[in-house]
Amino acid sequence: MILRKSKLVVVLLAVLVVSLLPFNSVFAAKKVTIRVLNYLDASSPGASREIIEVWQKFEADNPDILVIREDQFNEPFHHKTEAYAAAGKLPEVLYVWPGGRSSTLHEKKLLKDITPFLGDKRNDFIDAALVPQAGGYLAMVPIGLTASHAMYVNTALLEELNLKMPKTYQDLKEMVAPLKAVGKDVIVMGAQDDWVMQSVLYSMIFGRIAGNEKVEQFIAGKAKFTDKVFVDTLKFYEQLFTDGVLSRKVMQTPYGEAPALFAAGKAPFMIDGDWRASAFLTDPTTDQALIAPKDQKKVTITVFPAIPGEVNSRASSIVPAVGYAMSAHVKKGSAEEKAAWRLIEWLNSMEVQKLRLETGAAFPTRKGVTSDRLEPLAQERAEFYGRISGTYVLDDKIAPEVCIPLNVGLQEIGMGLATPEQVAQKVQAAYDGWAKAKK
């Protein structure tokens, strides 16, 4: 009897010890592991909120899922994506573009069609977010809409220098001399990376002068990049440097440095994507901002002034933004698939889209997302969309094999190393090679 009681005590003690262990420790072996390749600028003011309020909150609310997240930014992100794709080791969830730099993932069907997962929840999003992407199907719900071209205006600096907001390109050109006289540039840009100039400026120029229909003709081979209309867009771009509206030093300015130059008053204008508004907002970890909220009211977000010969006025280049996709290798009906979709649902939730609106990271695609916590520049960005029309972003529509030579050509024109005609010939040659390879 004493022996039985001793055994019973041991068993009860064992049960008690197990019950006192953390839940995660006991069931760690049962966790479903999903890998995530995420795009994150760790230096942005909103980065800490995203890590804490998006990723850490998901982990806390879903203790049965282990998320192994890899954060990359800019070109290293794209290189890592390509390496994973080439090795057949894409993570279960990854951040992708609707086309452009992610077009290979779409076209090779390396991403799942998420339409069956959405079901009736499609009605929670605006129609523009549900347009089939580069693979001809819906691989992800964009986290927002993106205007890849925006012109930030320091209205206080204009007033200080007795200058007015330019309505036409000629008005902008006439600012060159007075600004140079006081040691300032007209426009700051961080165009050292070759994608920048095409995405945030030239796509707008092309859309204004040529329009979307012409882009479609180029893609279909019904027009050539050596045609006059294409060369003319490159000539106007070249004219920006000839006239001094753009300094050639923007081609050597790292992408991350432009916001600080603009905030310091080095020029009254900055050209970048609308997402760049987030760079000026308050960092909650330091309570500091590149532009203090009270001074943000003196910054306007608009578009480049009227261009001679334009067919689309007040247009920016607009595209559904990036989003989170699921790798096609995830087995249907598996625990990994369920876990991956639970994460993607959260990343598209009302709560997360509200956070991204507040941090300036994205303009919501989910219906009804609002906030009373917007700093002036975040509010200005939200209102910006109501003042513009939209045309294509070229790297979203044109294959990378063709667009990359264009990106490089724009840098060469900007540095005075190539003519518009020479760049047009290189782009057409790239298109011919791409079209031949597709046959």
Secondary structure, 3 states (H helix, E strand, C coil): CHHHHHHHHHHHHHHHHHHHCCHHHHCHHHCEEEEEEEECCCCCCCHHHHHHHHHHHHHHHCCCEEEEEEEECHHHHHHHHHHHHHHCCCCCEEEECCCHHHHHHHHCCCECCCHHHHHHHHHHECHHHHCCCCCCCCCCCCCCEEECCEEEEEHHHHHHCCCCCCCEHHHHHCCHHHHHHCCCCCEECCCCCHHHHHHHHHHHHHHHHCCHHHHHHHHHCCCCCCCHHHHHHHHHHHHHHHCCCCCHHHHHCCHHHHHHHHHCCCCCEEEECHHHHHHHCCECCCCECCCCHHHHCCEEEECCCECCCCCCCCEEEEEECCEEEEECCCCCCCHHHHHHHHHHHHHCCHHHHHHHHHHCCCECCECCCCCCCCCHHHHHHHHHHHHCEEECCHHHHCCHHHHHHHHHHHHHHHCCCCCHHHHHHHHHHHHHHHHHHHC
